[in-house]
Amino acid sequence: MMGALKGMFSFFTMIRLDITQKDMDDMDRSLWMVPIVGALYGLIAAISMFLLTRYIAPLPAAVITFFLIFAFNRFLHIDGTIDTGDGLVVAGTREDHLRALKDSRIGAGGMAFALMIILMNITMTASIWPIAVMAIVLFTAEVLAKVGMVSAAAFGEAGDGMAGNSVRNTNSSSLLLALMLAIGLIMAFWVFVFIIDEYTGIRMAVPWGYGIMLAAAVAVSVLTGLMMSMIAKKNFGMVNGDVLGATNEITRAAVLLTFLILIAVI
């Protein structure tokens, strides 16, 4: 288990750890643990927005926050989003889609695809208020973005690339484990916010109906991963690392949108 975590933090973040091939193999067999990495990104996002919005408006604060998140993972998921966008927008056969996916050059379709998703993430983050609610939602979105990745891997077909073993070793049981882990992490953060709200002078304003919102967001994360696996199978015949990266970014946006809608309704 520790080897899998070492591999994940070394691969998905800028943190440099002394890892072995065994650690990477453990990571491939234990993709269900990746929500723990999402929790780290959730903390970065929540703390960044909490501090920045004390001095600047929410929109530029969200831009800086997402730059920190993207930089901390070496723009890994953005690269995958661009490549996936290129592969999806090209016309032709599956082989044409696959060729565009693997092409190292950046096309206009992939750039526009990634840009729209980035803008959705930034603007929706800046639209959530008060700041305590934003912190809860951001943490939840980052954790569930990783659930989306596990879902795409569980329902997808493995390719022969770097992520092939991760997809091959991920199934419905892995997705169930990822869901239980993610919900546990999110509830722990929620309890932490509740304690601050209850025992300090800081009024955190935990939203009423958050349990309903969380249930809906969890369902959306799983369905987004399933949708991405179906789209990838149709266009590429597989789910690879690029598709998983794009799934992370799209799932986050879908979860943020779910919260925005439900906050307005409930």
C-alpha positions in Angstrom: 0.0 0.0 0.0 2.8 2.4 0.9 4.5 1.6 -2.3 1.4 2.4 -4.3 1.1 5.8 -2.6 4.8 6.5 -3.2 4.3 5.8 -6.9 1.1 7.9 -7.1 2.6 10.9 -5.4 5.7 10.7 -7.5 3.7 10.3 -10.7 0.8 12.7 -10.1 2.6 15.5 -8.3 5.9 17.4 -8.4 7.0 15.6 -5.2 10.1 13.6 -5.9 10.3 10.3 -4.0 12.8 7.4 -4.2 10.6 4.9 -6.0 11.3 1.5 -7.5 9.6 -0.5 -10.3 7.8 -2.4 -7.6 6.2 0.9 -6.3 5.0 1.6 -9.9 3.6 -1.9 -10.2 1.8 -1.5 -6.9 0.4 1.8 -8.2 -0.9 0.1 -11.3 -2.6 -2.5 -9.1 -4.1 0.0 -6.7 -5.5 2.9 -8.7 -8.4 2.9 -6.3 -6.1 4.7 -3.8 -5.7 7.8 -6.1 -8.4 9.8 -4.3 -5.8 10.3 -1.6 -3.8 12.3 -4.1 -7.0 14.2 -4.9 -7.3 15.1 -1.2 -3.9 16.8 -1.4 -5.0 18.8 -4.4 -8.2 19.6 -2.6 -6.3 21.0 0.4 -4.1 23.1 -1.9 -7.2 24.5 -3.7 -9.2 25.2 -0.6 -6.3 26.8 1.3 -5.3 28.9 -1.8 -8.8 30.2 -2.4 -9.3 30.9 1.3 -6.2 33.0 1.6 -6.3 34.7 -1.8 -9.9 35.8 -1.6 -9.1 37.8 1.6 -7.1 40.2 -0.6 -8.3 39.8 -4.2 -11.5 39.1 -6.1 -12.6 35.4 -6.5 -12.0 35.2 -10.3 -8.2 36.1 -10.2 -7.9 34.0 -7.1 -9.4 31.1 -9.0 -6.9 31.6 -11.9 -4.0 31.6 -9.5 -5.3 28.6 -7.6 -5.7 26.5 -10.8 -2.3 27.6 -12.0 -0.9 26.2 -8.7 -2.8 22.9 -9.2 -1.8 22.5 -12.8 1.9 23.4 -12.0 2.0 21.0 -9.1 1.1 18.1 -11.4 3.4 19.4 -14.1 0.4 20.1 -16.3 0.0 16.3 -16.7 -3.8 16.3 -17.0 -3.9 19.4 -19.2 -1.6 17.7 -21.6 -3.9 14.6 -21.6 -6.9 16.9 -22.1 -5.3 18.6 -25.2 -4.3 15.2 -26.7 -7.8 13.8 -26.1 -9.4 16.8 -27.6 -7.2 16.5 -30.7 -8.2 12.8 -31.0 -11.9 13.5 -30.6 -12.3 16.4 -33.1 -10.4 14.9 -36.0 -12.5 13.4 -38.8 -12.1 9.9 -40.1 -11.7 6.3 -38.9 -10.7 5.0 -35.5 -7.1 4.9 -36.7 -7.3 8.6 -37.6 -8.6 9.4 -34.1 -5.9 7.3 -32.5 -3.2 8.9 -34.7 -4.3 12.4 -33.6 -4.4 11.3 -30.0 -0.8 10.1 -30.0 0.5 13.0 -32.2 2.9 15.1 -30.1 1.8 18.3 -32.0 -1.0 20.4 -30.6 -4.0 21.0 -32.8 -6.5 23.8 -32.6 -9.3 21.4 -31.6 -7.3 20.0 -28.7 -6.3 23.5 -27.5 -9.9 24.8 -27.7 -11.2 21.7 -25.9 -8.8 22.1 -23.0 -9.3 25.9 -22.9 -13.1 25.5 -22.5 -12.7 23.0 -19.7 -10.2 25.1 -17.9 -12.4 28.2 -18.2 -15.4 26.2 -16.9 -13.4 25.1 -13.8 -12.1 28.6 -13.1 -15.4 30.5 -13.5 -17.5 27.9 -11.6 -15.0 28.0 -8.7 -15.1 31.8 -8.6 -19.0 31.6 -8.6 -19.3 29.6 -5.4 -19.7 31.7 -2.2 -19.2 32.1 0.7 -15.6 31.0 1.0 -16.2 28.1 3.4 -18.7 26.6 1.0 -16.1 27.1 -1.8 -13.5 25.2 0.3 -15.8 22.3 0.9 -16.8 22.1 -2.8 -13.3 22.4 -4.1 -12.0 19.7 -1.8 -14.9 17.4 -2.8 -14.4 18.2 -6.6 -10.7 17.3 -6.5 -11.3 14.0 -4.7 -14.2 13.0 -7.0 -12.1 14.0 -10.0 -9.9 11.1 -9.1 -13.0 8.8 -8.7 -13.9 9.8 -12.3 -10.5 8.5 -13.4 -11.0 5.2 -11.6 -14.5 4.9 -13.1 -13.1 5.5 -16.6 -10.4 2.8 -16.0 -12.9 0.4 -14.5 -15.3 0.6 -17.4 -12.7 1.1 -20.1 -10.5 -1.1 -22.3 -6.8 -1.2 -21.6 -4.3 0.0 -24.3 -0.6 -0.7 -24.6 0.6 2.6 -23.3 1.9 3.7 -19.9 -1.5 3.6 -18.2 -2.4 0.2 -19.7 -1.6 -1.8 -16.6 -3.5 0.6 -14.4 -6.6 0.2 -16.6 -6.1 -3.5 -16.9 -5.9 -3.9 -13.1 -8.9 -1.7 -12.3 -12.4 -3.2 -12.2 -15.8 -2.6 -10.5 -14.4 -3.7 -7.1 -11.6 -1.1 -7.5 -14.3 1.6 -8.2 -16.2 0.6 -5.1 -13.0 0.9 -3.0 -12.3 4.3 -4.5 -15.8 5.5 -3.7 -15.6 4.4 -0.1 -12.2 6.0 0.3 -13.3 9.2 -1.4 -16.5 9.5 0.7 -14.4 8.9 3.9 -11.9 11.6 2.9 -14.7 14.1 2.0 -16.6 13.5 5.2 -13.5 13.9 7.3 -12.9 17.3 5.7 -16.6 18.2 6.2 -16.3 17.3 9.9 -13.2 19.4 10.2 -15.0 22.4 8.7 -18.0 21.7 11.0 -15.7 21.7 14.1 -14.3 25.1 13.0 -17.8 26.4 12.5 -18.9 25.1 15.9 -16.0 25.9 18.2 -14.3 29.0 16.8 -15.5 32.5 16.0 -15.2 31.8 12.3 -18.6 31.3 10.8 -18.0 28.7 8.1 -21.7 28.5 6.9 -21.8 24.8 6.0 -24.6 24.5 3.4 -27.8 22.8 4.4 -28.5 19.8 2.3 -24.8 19.1 1.7 -25.4 15.3 2.0 -27.8 15.5 -0.9 -25.3 17.5 -2.9 -22.5 15.0 -2.1 -24.6 12.0 -3.2 -25.4 13.7 -6.5 -21.8 14.7 -7.0 -20.6 11.1 -6.4 -23.0 9.8 -8.9 -21.9 12.4 -11.4 -18.2 11.5 -11.0 -18.9 7.8 -11.7 -21.2 8.6 -14.7 -18.6 11.0 -16.1 -16.0 8.3 -15.9 -18.3 5.8 -17.6 -19.2 8.3 -20.3 -15.5 9.0 -21.0 -14.8 5.3 -21.2 -17.6 4.8 -23.8 -16.4 7.8 -25.8 -12.8 6.6 -25.7 -13.8 3.0 -26.7 -15.8 4.3 -29.7 -13.1 6.7 -30.9 -9.8 5.1 -29.8 -10.7 1.5 -28.8 -9.1 2.0 -25.4 -8.6 4.2 -22.3 -5.1 5.5 -22.1 -3.3 8.0 -19.8 -4.4 10.9 -21.9 -8.0 9.9 -21.5 -7.6 9.5 -17.8 -6.1 12.9 -17.6 -9.0 14.5 -19.6 -11.4 12.6 -17.4 -9.9 14.2 -14.3 -10.4 17.7 -15.7 -13.9 17.0 -17.1 -15.1 15.2 -13.9 -14.0 18.2 -11.8 -16.0 20.6 -14.0 -19.0 18.3 -13.9 -18.9 18.1 -10.1 -18.5 21.8 -9.7 -21.5 22.4 -12.1 -23.6 19.9 -10.0 -22.8 21.8 -6.8 -23.6 25.2 -8.4 -27.0 23.9 -9.6 -27.9 22.3 -6.3 -26.8 25.2 -4.2 -29.1 27.4 -6.2 -32.0 24.9 -5.9 -31.7 23.5 -2.3 
